[in-house]
């Protein structure tokens, strides 16, 4: 995966509402005015994964703060997330 930040890869037509970056993981909360939809975009440079989670206004902040927890619940993302070690 290249060194692009989410700020550089936010799709055209979306507006960035919030952004954070730490330890090679970039997370953006974006809004698409055209259909009034919200999404959280994640780019993990270390794991070489990127994904999007569609959110509602009620869940947007929680998903932005904990995108991997919500992505694991989304059947749309099966196979797109890295395998994490299981707790003993």
Secondary structure, DSSP 8 states (H G I E B T S, - for coil): --S--HHHH--TTEEEEEEEEETTEEEEEEEETTTTEEEEEEEETTTTEEEEEEE-TTTHHHHHH-HHHHHHH-GGGTTTS-------
